[in-house]
Amino acid sequence: MKHIIGGNDASPPPQVKTVVVSEDCAGQRLDNFLLRQLKGVPKTHVYRIIRSGEVRINKGRVSADSRVQSGDAVRLPPVRISQRVAEKTVAMAENAAREAPRRDFSILLEDEHLVAIDKPAGLAVHGGSGVSFGVIEQLRMARPEAKFLELVHRLDRDTSGILLIAKKRSALKHLQDQFRERETGKTYLAMVAGAWPANKKVLDKPLHKYLLPDGERRVKVVARDDPDGMSSVTLVKVLRRGAAARTVDSSVGAGFSLLEVTLKTGRTHQIRVHLATEGHPILGDDKYGDFELNRALARSNQVTGLKRMFLHAWRLQFNHPLSAERIELLAPLPPELENFVTHAIS
């Protein structure tokens, strides 16, 4: 059956289409797979048909971050958009790719299979949702000779730290399998408001994704028997705890705690929501944080001020896709976060 885009009143109505995932596409996120299958269909519509349950993999409901595997049967619902909209969408994507400035990133590790970079805060990992381009588009512009560059995983736009990019399809699949099977070690550094209790070391609380009226994504903790809850486990260790230094605005409260946070699962916004739900939001978090505290920190002087979220992907452990050697990468705190730790806690 053909997937119809455009056409006129005499055209036959679009019909359900089933696509079998090839080996080359194995390991891709469902949303990325669909964007390639449904050329010209706006991203907002792609995410809408996923959320509505119209897209199925092997007849089962799925989410946007589900991974497709070779041989999977993906059900695509009828989609009809005008030829004008299709052409405009494709043209916008092509223009965005061309306009992405080339950028070189701090390299933590690179060989013929992968490259690990230290992503700066404030930069999305890819274009979309109002963002013209991200890390992957800029890296491709900086390396026009590269035949293959694909994100292995993702970081929030305002999170800095280690980001893995595959340089071969085989490496991508191998590494994504490790992330999915929880064979990687992912540890972050986070500064939170207040004194984190030293005995609170394991947060085991299911999470549920939902949308605000304006379509923006959010996550919340739900009851263990909630059918929409996803098992989510976070390990927390206190590295440093102290009162706010006098140089920081007096309205910031009782002080801060620097935490080492290890993910045992990889849910959207997991660290941010788990810590905030315990009453200790990450400093600078504009979605789940203490907004009054964030404003006070942003007003502080250049040395002790904090104008970004204090969440950094600090350590990553994984098996090399070719040799199976266990790799451990470390990304030091960026200067603005290191300065805050040094000067803002007494």
C-alpha positions as CSV (number, residue, x, y, z in Angstrom):
1,M,0.0,0.0,0.0
2,K,1.2,3.5,-0.8
3,H,1.5,6.2,1.8
4,I,-0.2,9.2,0.2
5,I,1.1,12.7,0.7
6,G,-0.7,15.5,-1.2
7,G,-3.1,14.7,-4.0
8,N,-6.5,16.2,-4.9
9,D,-10.1,15.3,-4.2
10,A,-10.0,12.5,-6.8
11,S,-7.1,10.8,-5.0
12,P,-7.9,7.6,-3.2
13,P,-7.9,8.1,0.6
14,P,-4.6,7.4,2.4
15,Q,-4.5,3.9,4.0
16,V,-2.7,2.1,6.9
17,K,0.8,1.1,5.9
18,T,3.1,-1.5,7.5
19,V,6.8,-1.0,7.2
20,V,9.3,-3.7,8.1
21,V,12.5,-2.4,9.8
22,S,15.6,-3.1,7.9
23,E,19.0,-4.0,9.4
24,D,20.3,-0.5,8.6
25,C,17.6,1.1,10.7
26,A,17.9,-1.2,13.7
27,G,18.4,0.6,17.0
28,Q,16.9,3.9,15.9
29,R,14.4,5.7,18.1
30,L,10.9,5.4,16.8
31,D,10.4,9.2,16.3
32,N,13.6,9.4,14.2
33,F,12.6,6.3,12.2
34,L,9.2,7.8,11.5
35,L,10.6,11.2,10.5
36,R,12.6,9.4,7.8
37,Q,9.6,7.3,6.7
38,L,7.1,10.2,6.6
39,K,9.1,12.8,4.6
40,G,7.4,16.2,4.8
41,V,5.1,15.3,7.7
42,P,5.6,17.9,10.4
43,K,7.2,16.7,13.6
44,T,4.3,17.8,15.7
45,H,2.0,15.5,13.7
46,V,4.5,12.6,14.0
47,Y,4.5,12.9,17.8
48,R,0.7,13.2,17.8
49,I,0.2,9.9,16.1
50,I,2.6,8.2,18.4
51,R,0.9,9.6,21.5
52,S,-2.5,8.6,20.2
53,G,-1.5,5.0,19.8
54,E,-2.0,5.0,16.0
55,V,1.6,3.9,15.5
56,R,2.3,0.3,16.6
57,I,5.3,-2.0,16.6
58,N,4.4,-5.6,16.2
59,K,0.8,-4.6,17.1
60,G,1.9,-3.1,20.5
61,R,1.6,0.5,21.7
62,V,4.9,2.3,21.8
63,S,6.4,5.7,22.9
64,A,8.6,8.1,20.9
65,D,11.8,6.8,22.5
66,S,11.1,3.2,21.8
67,R,13.9,1.5,19.7
68,V,13.0,-0.3,16.5
69,Q,14.7,-3.6,15.7
70,S,15.4,-5.4,12.5
71,G,12.3,-7.3,11.4
72,D,9.9,-5.2,13.4
73,A,6.6,-4.5,11.7
74,V,5.7,-0.8,12.2
75,R,2.1,0.3,11.6
76,L,1.8,3.7,10.1
77,P,-1.7,5.3,10.2
78,P,-3.2,7.2,7.2
79,V,-1.5,10.6,6.8
80,R,-2.5,13.2,4.3
81,I,-0.9,16.6,4.1
82,S,-1.0,19.1,1.2
83,Q,1.9,19.1,-1.3
84,R,2.6,22.7,-0.3
85,V,3.0,21.8,3.4
86,A,5.2,18.8,2.5
87,E,7.5,20.8,0.3
88,K,7.7,23.6,2.9
89,T,8.6,21.2,5.7
90,V,11.3,19.5,3.6
91,A,12.7,22.9,2.5
92,M,12.8,24.1,6.2
93,A,14.7,21.0,7.2
94,E,17.2,21.3,4.4
95,N,17.7,25.0,5.1
96,A,18.3,24.3,8.8
97,A,20.9,21.7,8.0
98,R,22.7,24.1,5.6
99,E,22.6,26.9,8.2
100,A,24.0,24.9,11.1
101,P,27.4,26.5,11.8
102,R,30.3,24.2,11.9
103,R,31.6,23.7,15.4
104,D,34.4,21.7,17.0
105,F,33.7,20.3,20.4
106,S,36.0,19.2,23.2
107,I,36.9,15.6,22.4
108,L,37.1,13.1,25.3
109,L,37.7,10.0,23.2
110,E,37.7,9.2,19.4
111,D,38.5,6.3,17.2
112,E,37.1,4.9,14.0
113,H,33.9,3.7,15.8
114,L,32.8,6.5,18.0
115,V,33.5,10.0,19.3
116,A,32.8,11.2,22.8
117,I,32.4,15.0,23.3
118,D,32.0,17.3,26.3
119,K,28.7,19.0,25.4
120,P,28.3,22.6,26.6
121,A,25.1,23.6,28.3
122,G,22.5,25.6,26.4
123,L,22.9,23.5,23.2
124,A,20.3,20.9,22.1
125,V,21.7,17.6,20.9
126,H,19.7,17.9,17.7
127,G,17.4,20.2,15.8
128,G,13.6,20.2,16.3
129,S,10.9,21.6,18.6
130,G,11.7,25.1,17.7
131,V,15.5,24.5,17.5
132,S,17.0,24.9,14.1
133,F,20.1,22.8,14.8
134,G,22.0,21.1,17.6
135,V,25.2,19.2,18.3
136,I,24.8,16.6,15.7
137,E,24.1,19.0,12.8
138,Q,27.0,21.2,13.8
139,L,29.3,18.2,14.1
140,R,28.3,17.0,10.6
141,M,29.0,20.5,9.2
142,A,32.4,20.4,10.8
143,R,33.1,17.0,9.3
144,P,31.7,17.0,5.8
145,E,33.9,13.9,5.0
146,A,32.2,11.8,7.7
147,K,29.9,9.2,6.1
148,F,28.0,8.4,9.3
149,L,27.5,10.4,12.5
150,E,24.6,9.5,14.8
151,L,23.7,10.3,18.4
152,V,23.9,7.2,20.6
153,H,21.9,8.9,23.5
154,R,20.7,12.3,24.5
155,L,21.2,15.0,27.1
156,D,18.8,17.8,27.9
157,R,19.7,21.1,26.3
158,D,20.7,22.7,29.6
159,T,22.8,19.7,30.8
160,S,26.5,19.7,30.0
161,G,28.9,16.8,29.9
162,I,29.6,13.5,28.1
163,L,27.8,12.8,24.8
164,L,28.5,9.7,22.7
165,I,28.2,9.8,18.9
166,A,28.6,6.7,16.7
167,K,30.7,6.8,13.5
168,K,29.5,3.4,12.2
169,R,26.0,1.8,12.1
170,S,27.4,-1.3,13.8
171,A,28.8,0.8,16.7
172,L,25.5,2.7,17.0
173,K,23.5,-0.5,17.4
174,H,26.0,-2.0,19.8
175,L,26.1,1.1,22.1
176,Q,22.4,1.7,22.0
177,D,21.8,-2.0,23.0
178,Q,24.0,-1.3,26.1
179,F,22.0,1.8,27.0
180,R,18.7,-0.1,26.6
181,E,19.9,-3.1,28.6
182,R,21.3,-0.9,31.3
183,E,24.9,-2.1,30.8
184,T,26.3,1.4,30.9
185,G,27.2,3.5,34.0
186,K,25.9,7.0,33.9
187,T,26.8,9.4,36.7
188,Y,26.0,13.1,37.0
189,L,27.0,15.9,39.3
190,A,24.1,18.0,40.5
191,M,23.9,20.9,43.0
192,V,20.6,21.1,44.8
193,A,18.9,23.4,47.2
194,G,19.1,22.6,50.9
195,A,20.8,19.9,52.9
196,W,20.3,16.5,51.3
197,P,19.9,13.7,53.9
198,A,23.0,11.5,53.9
199,N,20.8,8.4,54.5
200,K,18.6,9.0,51.4
201,K,20.7,7.0,48.9
202,V,18.1,5.3,46.7
203,L,15.2,6.9,44.9
204,D,12.9,4.2,43.5
205,K,9.8,6.1,42.2
206,P,7.9,5.5,38.9
207,L,7.7,8.3,36.5
208,H,5.0,9.3,34.0
209,K,5.4,11.7,31.0
210,Y,2.6,14.1,30.1
211,L,2.0,17.2,28.1
212,L,1.0,20.7,29.3
213,P,-1.8,22.5,27.5
214,D,0.7,24.2,25.3
215,G,2.2,20.9,24.2
216,E,5.4,21.1,26.3
217,R,6.6,17.9,27.8
218,R,6.7,17.3,31.6
219,V,7.3,14.3,33.9
220,K,5.9,13.5,37.4
221,V,6.2,10.8,40.0
222,V,3.2,8.5,40.2
223,A,2.1,5.7,42.4
224,R,3.6,2.2,42.0
225,D,0.4,0.8,40.8
226,D,-0.1,3.5,38.2
227,P,-0.4,1.6,34.8
228,D,1.4,4.5,33.1
229,G,4.3,4.6,35.5
230,M,7.7,3.6,34.3
231,S,10.1,2.1,36.8
232,S,12.8,4.7,37.7
233,V,15.7,4.2,40.0
234,T,18.3,6.9,41.0
235,L,21.3,6.5,43.4
236,V,22.4,9.6,45.3
237,K,25.7,10.3,47.2
238,V,26.5,13.5,49.0
239,L,29.9,14.9,47.9
240,R,29.7,18.3,49.6
241,R,27.2,20.2,51.7
242,G,27.3,23.7,53.1
243,A,25.7,27.0,53.8
244,A,25.4,29.7,51.0
245,A,28.4,32.0,51.1
246,R,27.9,35.6,52.2
247,T,28.7,36.7,48.7
248,V,25.5,35.1,47.5
249,D,22.2,36.9,47.8
250,S,20.8,36.3,51.3
251,S,17.4,35.2,49.9
252,V,18.8,31.9,48.6
253,G,18.0,30.0,51.7
254,A,19.7,27.5,53.9
255,G,22.4,26.3,51.6
256,F,23.3,23.8,48.9
257,S,24.3,20.2,48.5
258,L,26.6,18.8,45.7
259,L,25.5,15.4,44.8
260,E,26.9,12.5,42.7
261,V,23.8,11.0,41.0
262,T,23.9,7.6,39.2
263,L,21.1,6.5,36.9
264,K,20.0,2.9,37.0
265,T,17.3,3.7,34.5
266,G,17.3,6.3,31.8
267,R,13.9,8.1,31.9
268,T,13.2,11.6,30.6
269,H,14.1,14.2,33.2
270,Q,14.6,11.5,35.7
271,I,17.2,13.1,37.9
272,R,15.5,16.5,37.8
273,V,12.1,15.1,38.9
274,H,13.4,12.6,41.5
275,L,15.5,15.3,43.3
276,A,12.8,18.0,43.1
277,T,10.1,15.6,44.4
278,E,12.3,15.1,47.5
279,G,12.2,18.8,48.2
280,H,15.7,19.5,46.9
281,P,15.4,20.8,43.3
282,I,18.5,21.3,41.1
283,L,19.7,24.8,41.1
284,G,18.8,26.7,37.9
285,D,16.2,24.1,36.8
286,D,13.6,26.1,34.9
287,K,11.0,23.3,34.7
288,Y,11.0,21.6,38.2
289,G,13.2,24.0,40.2
290,D,12.7,26.7,42.8
291,F,12.0,29.7,40.5
292,E,12.5,32.3,43.2
293,L,15.8,30.8,44.2
294,N,16.9,30.6,40.5
295,R,16.2,34.3,40.1
296,A,18.2,35.2,43.2
297,L,21.2,33.1,42.0
298,A,21.0,34.7,38.5
299,R,21.1,38.2,40.1
300,S,24.3,37.4,42.1
301,N,27.6,38.7,41.0
302,Q,29.6,37.2,38.2
303,V,31.7,34.9,40.3
304,T,29.0,33.5,42.6
305,G,26.0,33.8,40.2
306,L,24.4,30.8,38.4
307,K,22.7,31.4,35.2
308,R,22.3,27.8,34.1
309,M,21.1,24.5,35.5
310,F,23.7,22.8,37.7
311,L,23.5,19.3,36.1
312,H,26.6,17.8,34.4
313,A,27.0,14.4,32.9
314,W,30.3,13.7,34.6
315,R,31.1,10.0,34.2
316,L,30.1,7.4,31.6
317,Q,31.1,3.7,31.5
318,F,30.4,1.4,28.5
319,N,31.9,-1.5,26.6
320,H,33.8,-0.6,23.4
321,P,31.7,-1.7,20.4
322,L,34.6,-3.6,18.8
323,S,37.0,-4.7,21.6
324,A,34.4,-5.0,24.4
325,E,37.0,-3.3,26.6
326,R,35.3,-1.4,29.5
327,I,35.7,2.3,28.9
328,E,35.3,5.0,31.6
329,L,35.1,8.6,30.5
330,L,35.2,11.7,32.8
331,A,34.3,15.2,32.0
332,P,35.3,17.8,34.5
333,L,32.9,20.4,35.7
334,P,32.8,23.4,33.3
335,P,34.4,26.6,34.7
336,E,31.1,28.3,35.6
337,L,30.0,25.4,37.7
338,E,33.4,24.9,39.3
339,N,33.5,28.6,40.2
340,F,30.1,28.3,41.8
341,V,31.2,25.3,43.9
342,T,34.3,27.2,45.0
343,H,32.8,30.5,45.8
344,A,29.1,30.0,46.6
345,I,29.4,27.4,49.4
346,S,31.0,28.4,52.7
